[in-house]
Amino acid sequence: MHDPHVTLRQLLLEDLEAARRRDPAARSRLEVALAYPGVHALWVHRVAHRMWHASPLLRLPARLLSQFTRARTGIEIHPGARLGRRLFIDHGMGVVIGETAEVGDDVVMFHGTTLGGTTMSRGKRHPTVGDRVMIGAGAKVLGPVRVGSDAKVGANAVVVRDVPPGAVAVGVPARPRPAPPAALVGDPYADPALYI
């Protein structure tokens, strides 16, 4: 999930390219670099995360940097959260990612999603999201649950239990269901609630 040999520059370029590739409205890398708050929030998080882990003395500046970014983008990512490569946060407004959240590679999150906690105790209290997961607009994934690789979480679903790899979770509370046959899907980023 997290390769220590990848440079910050590589991560930033991958974030840029992931947004350009996944958003059909993106016309150029320059447009994405200048106008995409999800990319801006990720870029600042990459720096704040390194500060957070570099020294206890840098934790307050890292936290202040993340709060500045929240005010500018509407996206709140705690500097302690571990985010994988090529994450794409589409639109982004209202996204919240908590301190102990872990997000895999090639994940897509839409606006209004939360990777939040259900307790105020210390320790692992936020979700772990596998690789190639899609989390629909307004979805809440709460507590130290696991969302398996290749799973999809439908718009406005509330996930409070583990989601198996490849499953689709919809509803309140969300219940995992098998993914539909590939012939029914067509668009890999279509909201899973549309075909359940």
C-alpha positions as CSV (number, residue, x, y, z in Angstrom):
1,M,0.0,0.0,0.0
2,H,2.8,2.5,0.9
3,D,6.1,2.2,-0.9
4,P,8.8,4.1,1.0
5,H,10.9,4.3,-2.2
6,V,8.4,6.5,-4.0
7,T,9.4,10.2,-3.9
8,L,7.1,13.0,-3.0
9,R,7.4,14.3,-6.6
10,Q,6.3,11.0,-8.0
11,L,3.3,10.9,-5.7
12,L,2.2,14.4,-6.7
13,L,2.5,13.7,-10.4
14,E,0.5,10.4,-9.9
15,D,-2.2,12.3,-8.1
16,L,-2.4,14.8,-11.0
17,E,-2.5,12.1,-13.7
18,A,-5.1,10.0,-11.7
19,A,-7.5,13.0,-11.6
20,R,-6.9,13.8,-15.3
21,R,-7.5,10.2,-16.3
22,R,-10.6,9.5,-14.2
23,D,-12.5,12.7,-14.7
24,P,-14.0,13.0,-18.2
25,A,-14.4,16.8,-17.6
26,A,-10.7,17.3,-17.2
27,R,-9.2,18.8,-20.4
28,S,-5.6,19.1,-19.4
29,R,-3.0,18.5,-16.6
30,L,-2.8,22.3,-16.2
31,E,-6.5,22.6,-15.6
32,V,-6.4,19.8,-13.0
33,A,-3.4,21.4,-11.3
34,L,-5.0,24.8,-11.0
35,A,-8.7,24.0,-10.5
36,Y,-9.2,20.6,-8.7
37,P,-9.6,21.0,-4.9
38,G,-9.3,17.2,-4.4
39,V,-5.8,17.3,-6.0
40,H,-4.8,20.3,-3.9
41,A,-5.9,18.7,-0.7
42,L,-4.0,15.5,-1.5
43,W,-0.8,17.4,-2.4
44,V,-0.9,19.3,0.9
45,H,-1.7,16.1,2.8
46,R,1.4,14.4,1.3
47,V,3.6,17.1,2.8
48,A,1.7,17.3,6.1
49,H,1.8,13.5,6.5
50,R,5.6,13.5,6.1
51,M,5.9,16.3,8.7
52,W,3.6,14.4,11.1
53,H,5.8,11.4,11.0
54,A,9.1,13.2,10.8
55,S,9.1,14.7,14.3
56,P,6.7,15.3,17.2
57,L,7.8,19.0,17.0
58,L,6.3,19.1,13.4
59,R,2.9,17.7,14.4
60,L,1.3,21.1,15.3
61,P,2.5,22.7,12.1
62,A,1.3,19.7,10.1
63,R,-2.1,20.0,11.8
64,L,-2.3,23.7,11.1
65,L,-1.4,23.1,7.5
66,S,-4.2,20.5,7.2
67,Q,-6.7,22.9,8.7
68,F,-5.6,25.7,6.3
69,T,-6.2,23.3,3.5
70,R,-9.6,22.4,4.9
71,A,-10.6,26.1,4.9
72,R,-9.4,26.5,1.2
73,T,-10.8,23.2,-0.3
74,G,-13.6,22.0,2.0
75,I,-11.7,18.7,2.4
76,E,-10.4,17.7,5.8
77,I,-7.6,15.1,5.9
78,H,-5.9,14.5,9.2
79,P,-2.1,14.5,8.7
80,G,-1.9,11.1,10.4
81,A,-4.1,9.4,7.8
82,R,-2.3,7.0,5.4
83,L,-3.3,7.5,1.8
84,G,-2.3,5.3,-1.0
85,R,-1.2,6.2,-4.5
86,R,-3.4,7.6,-7.2
87,L,-6.3,8.5,-4.9
88,F,-8.9,10.6,-6.7
89,I,-11.3,12.8,-4.7
90,D,-13.9,14.0,-7.1
91,H,-15.4,17.4,-6.4
92,G,-14.3,16.9,-2.8
93,M,-16.4,19.3,-0.8
94,G,-17.3,17.8,2.6
95,V,-14.8,14.9,2.5
96,V,-13.5,14.0,5.9
97,I,-10.7,11.4,6.5
98,G,-9.7,10.7,10.1
99,E,-6.4,10.3,11.8
100,T,-6.1,6.5,11.8
101,A,-7.8,5.9,8.4
102,E,-5.8,3.9,5.8
103,V,-6.7,4.2,2.1
104,G,-5.2,1.9,-0.5
105,D,-4.1,2.6,-4.1
106,D,-6.3,3.6,-7.0
107,V,-9.3,4.6,-4.8
108,V,-12.0,7.0,-5.9
109,M,-14.0,9.0,-3.3
110,F,-16.8,11.4,-4.2
111,H,-17.9,14.6,-2.4
112,G,-19.4,14.3,1.1
113,T,-17.8,11.0,2.0
114,T,-16.5,10.4,5.5
115,L,-13.9,7.9,6.8
116,G,-14.7,8.6,10.4
117,G,-14.6,7.1,13.9
118,T,-17.3,5.9,16.3
119,T,-15.4,6.3,19.5
120,M,-13.2,8.9,21.2
121,S,-10.7,6.4,22.6
122,R,-7.1,6.3,21.3
123,G,-5.9,3.7,18.9
124,K,-7.3,2.5,15.6
125,R,-10.7,4.1,15.3
126,H,-11.1,4.8,11.6
127,P,-11.6,2.6,8.5
128,T,-9.1,0.7,6.4
129,V,-10.0,0.9,2.7
130,G,-8.4,-1.6,0.2
131,D,-7.1,-1.0,-3.3
132,R,-9.4,0.0,-6.2
133,V,-12.4,0.9,-4.0
134,M,-15.1,3.3,-5.1
135,I,-16.9,5.3,-2.4
136,G,-20.0,7.1,-3.6
137,A,-21.1,10.6,-2.8
138,G,-22.3,11.2,0.8
139,A,-21.2,7.7,2.0
140,K,-20.1,7.3,5.6
141,V,-17.6,4.6,6.5
142,L,-17.4,4.6,10.3
143,G,-15.2,2.9,12.9
144,P,-12.3,0.5,12.5
145,V,-14.0,-1.5,9.7
146,R,-12.4,-2.9,6.6
147,V,-13.5,-2.2,3.0
148,G,-12.0,-4.9,0.9
149,S,-10.2,-4.3,-2.4
150,D,-12.4,-3.8,-5.5
151,A,-15.5,-3.1,-3.3
152,K,-17.9,-0.3,-4.0
153,V,-19.9,1.7,-1.5
154,G,-23.0,3.3,-2.8
155,A,-24.0,7.0,-2.4
156,N,-25.3,7.8,1.1
157,A,-24.6,4.3,2.4
158,V,-23.6,4.1,6.1
159,V,-20.9,1.4,6.5
160,V,-20.5,0.1,10.1
161,R,-19.4,-3.5,9.3
162,D,-16.7,-4.9,7.1
163,V,-17.3,-5.0,3.4
164,P,-15.8,-8.1,1.7
165,P,-13.5,-7.7,-1.3
166,G,-15.4,-7.2,-4.6
167,A,-18.7,-6.6,-2.8
168,V,-21.1,-3.7,-3.2
169,A,-22.4,-2.0,0.0
170,V,-25.6,0.0,-0.1
171,G,-28.2,1.2,2.4
172,V,-28.4,2.4,5.9
173,P,-26.9,0.5,7.5
174,A,-25.0,-0.7,4.5
175,R,-25.3,-4.4,3.6
176,P,-22.7,-6.0,1.4
177,R,-24.1,-7.7,-1.8
178,P,-22.3,-9.5,-4.5
179,A,-21.1,-7.3,-7.4
180,P,-23.3,-7.5,-10.5
181,P,-22.0,-9.3,-13.6
182,A,-19.6,-7.2,-15.7
183,A,-22.2,-7.0,-18.5
184,L,-24.5,-4.9,-16.2
185,V,-21.9,-2.5,-15.0
186,G,-20.4,-0.8,-18.0
187,D,-19.1,2.3,-16.2
188,P,-16.6,1.4,-13.4
189,Y,-17.4,4.6,-11.6
190,A,-21.2,4.4,-11.8
191,D,-23.0,4.5,-8.4
192,P,-23.5,1.0,-7.2
193,A,-27.0,1.9,-5.9
194,L,-28.1,2.3,-9.6
195,Y,-27.7,-1.4,-10.4
196,I,-28.8,-3.0,-7.1
